[in-house]
Amino acid sequence: MAETLKAPKNIDLDSKNLSQTWKMWREEWQLYADLALDGKNDAYKIMMFLYCVGDKGRELKKTLTVAGNTMKNLLDAFEDYCVPKQNETLERYRFHTRCQSATESFDEFLTSLRLLADTCNFGNLLDSMIRDRIVCGIHKPDTRERLLRLSDLTLKKAIDSCQAVELSAVAVKQIEPDHNVHALKSK
């Protein structure tokens, strides 16, 4: 099976969100390395990594300081370049000011909140912070009111409730007849 796996595509070092691009690429690399390169030595893994990162990645490697010739140190050097140190206060500001737009589905809003929360270092408060941001940032006031009525609101209940409201709104639109009146002109 390892022989049929495709190596990850070259990483896009010009990405607007290099941090997120790197995280996704590194995850794909790690899966590939675990499945296809198991038992290979670090020198072989490093050569495969340099092949996979592409021309720009190899150019970048020449500018990085890599302590020792190990795969872990090479990955750490790329990590330091691609994922700059986060300003926790700024990341939390972005999270706390995120609101659902009128054209955005609830699932898109939730995914965005989860990605933003990933850099906020909320620890054990993660679920309650996402739940609270859903309540505060949901686009429809009647959905917010429904969520606020629940005294034992959990993240799962908030998600289920918002998804149910959105699904029922879609269903109602499908079953309601078209009430548009079209005028007839006679000669």
C-alpha positions as CSV (number, residue, x, y, z in Angstrom):
1,M,0.0,0.0,0.0
2,A,2.8,2.4,0.8
3,E,4.1,2.2,-2.8
4,T,0.7,3.5,-4.1
5,L,0.5,6.6,-1.8
6,K,1.0,9.9,-3.5
7,A,3.5,12.3,-1.9
8,P,2.1,15.6,-0.8
9,K,2.0,18.4,-3.4
10,N,4.6,21.2,-3.1
11,I,3.8,23.6,-0.3
12,D,2.5,27.1,-1.3
13,L,5.0,29.3,0.5
14,D,3.3,32.4,-1.1
15,S,-0.1,31.6,0.6
16,K,-1.9,34.5,2.2
17,N,-2.3,32.4,5.3
18,L,1.0,30.6,5.4
19,S,0.5,29.5,8.9
20,Q,-2.7,27.6,8.1
21,T,-1.2,26.3,4.8
22,W,1.8,25.0,6.6
23,K,-0.3,23.2,9.3
24,M,-2.4,21.5,6.7
25,W,0.7,20.5,4.6
26,R,2.6,19.3,7.6
27,E,-0.3,17.1,8.6
28,E,-0.4,15.6,5.1
29,W,3.4,15.2,5.2
30,Q,3.2,13.4,8.6
31,L,0.5,11.0,7.3
32,Y,2.6,10.3,4.2
33,A,5.8,9.8,6.2
34,D,4.1,7.5,8.8
35,L,2.6,5.4,6.0
36,A,5.2,5.4,3.3
37,L,8.5,6.1,5.0
38,D,8.2,3.9,8.0
39,G,11.5,2.3,8.7
40,K,13.5,4.7,6.6
41,N,16.4,6.6,8.1
42,D,16.4,10.4,8.7
43,A,18.7,11.1,5.7
44,Y,16.2,9.4,3.3
45,K,13.2,11.2,5.0
46,I,14.9,14.5,4.6
47,M,15.6,14.0,0.9
48,M,11.9,13.0,0.4
49,F,10.8,16.0,2.4
50,L,13.0,18.3,0.3
51,Y,11.5,16.7,-2.8
52,C,8.0,17.3,-1.6
53,V,8.3,20.9,-0.5
54,G,9.3,21.9,-4.0
55,D,11.7,24.5,-5.5
56,K,10.7,27.3,-3.1
57,G,10.9,25.1,-0.1
58,R,14.4,24.0,-1.0
59,E,15.4,27.6,-1.5
60,L,13.9,28.4,1.9
61,K,15.8,25.5,3.5
62,K,19.0,27.1,2.5
63,T,18.2,30.2,4.5
64,L,17.0,28.4,7.7
65,T,19.1,27.5,10.6
66,V,18.6,23.8,11.2
67,A,20.3,22.4,14.4
68,G,21.6,19.0,13.5
69,N,20.6,16.9,10.5
70,T,17.4,15.3,11.8
71,M,13.9,15.2,10.4
72,K,12.5,16.7,13.6
73,N,14.9,19.7,13.5
74,L,14.1,20.3,9.8
75,L,10.4,20.3,10.5
76,D,10.9,22.6,13.5
77,A,12.8,25.1,11.4
78,F,10.1,25.2,8.7
79,E,7.5,25.5,11.5
80,D,9.4,28.5,13.0
81,Y,9.4,30.2,9.6
82,C,5.8,29.4,8.5
83,V,4.1,29.9,11.9
84,P,5.2,33.1,13.5
85,K,4.7,33.6,17.2
86,Q,1.1,34.5,17.8
87,N,-0.1,37.6,19.6
88,E,-2.7,35.9,21.9
89,T,-4.5,39.2,22.6
90,L,-4.9,39.9,18.9
91,E,-6.1,36.3,18.2
92,R,-8.6,36.5,20.9
93,Y,-9.8,39.9,19.7
94,R,-10.4,38.4,16.2
95,F,-12.3,35.5,17.8
96,H,-14.5,37.7,20.1
97,T,-15.4,40.1,17.3
98,R,-16.4,37.4,14.8
99,C,-20.0,37.5,13.8
100,Q,-22.0,35.5,11.3
101,S,-22.8,37.4,8.1
102,A,-26.2,37.4,6.6
103,T,-25.1,35.2,3.7
104,E,-23.0,32.7,5.7
105,S,-24.4,29.3,6.8
106,F,-24.2,28.3,10.4
107,D,-21.7,25.5,9.6
108,E,-19.4,28.0,7.8
109,F,-19.6,30.3,10.9
110,L,-18.9,27.4,13.2
111,T,-15.9,26.3,11.2
112,S,-14.5,29.8,11.2
113,L,-14.9,30.1,15.0
114,R,-13.1,26.8,15.5
115,L,-10.2,27.9,13.3
116,L,-10.0,31.2,15.1
117,A,-10.2,29.5,18.5
118,D,-7.3,27.3,17.6
119,T,-4.9,30.2,18.1
120,C,-6.4,31.6,21.2
121,N,-5.0,29.3,23.8
122,F,-8.4,28.9,25.6
123,G,-7.4,25.5,27.1
124,N,-10.3,24.0,29.1
125,L,-12.6,26.9,28.3
126,L,-12.5,26.2,24.5
127,D,-16.1,24.7,24.2
128,S,-17.7,27.3,26.4
129,M,-15.9,30.2,24.5
130,I,-17.1,28.8,21.2
131,R,-20.6,28.4,22.6
132,D,-20.7,32.0,23.9
133,R,-19.4,33.3,20.6
134,I,-22.1,31.4,18.8
135,V,-24.7,33.0,21.0
136,C,-23.3,36.5,20.7
137,G,-22.4,36.3,17.0
138,I,-25.3,34.4,15.4
139,H,-27.0,36.5,12.7
140,K,-30.6,35.8,13.6
141,P,-31.9,37.5,16.9
142,D,-34.7,34.9,17.3
143,T,-32.1,32.1,17.3
144,R,-30.0,34.0,19.9
145,E,-33.1,34.4,22.0
146,R,-33.9,30.7,21.8
147,L,-30.3,29.8,22.9
148,L,-30.4,32.3,25.8
149,R,-33.6,30.6,27.1
150,L,-31.7,27.4,27.8
151,S,-30.1,27.5,31.2
152,D,-28.0,24.4,30.6
153,L,-26.7,25.3,27.2
154,T,-23.7,23.3,26.1
155,L,-21.7,23.7,22.9
156,K,-23.4,20.6,21.4
157,K,-26.9,21.9,22.3
158,A,-26.1,25.3,20.7
159,I,-24.8,23.6,17.5
160,D,-27.7,21.2,17.3
161,S,-30.2,24.1,17.9
162,C,-28.7,26.4,15.3
163,Q,-28.4,23.6,12.7
164,A,-32.1,22.7,13.3
165,V,-33.2,26.3,12.9
166,E,-31.3,26.6,9.6
167,L,-32.6,23.2,8.3
168,S,-36.2,24.0,9.2
169,A,-35.9,27.4,7.5
170,V,-34.8,25.7,4.3
171,A,-37.6,23.1,4.6
172,V,-40.2,25.8,5.0
173,K,-39.0,27.6,1.9
174,Q,-39.3,24.3,0.0
175,I,-42.8,23.5,1.0
176,E,-44.4,27.0,1.0
177,P,-46.1,27.8,-2.3
178,D,-45.0,30.8,-4.3
179,H,-47.3,33.7,-3.3
180,N,-46.3,36.1,-6.0
181,V,-49.2,37.6,-7.9
182,H,-48.7,38.1,-11.5
183,A,-51.0,40.7,-13.2
184,L,-52.7,39.8,-16.5
185,K,-53.3,42.4,-19.1
186,S,-56.2,42.1,-21.5
187,K,-56.6,43.7,-24.9
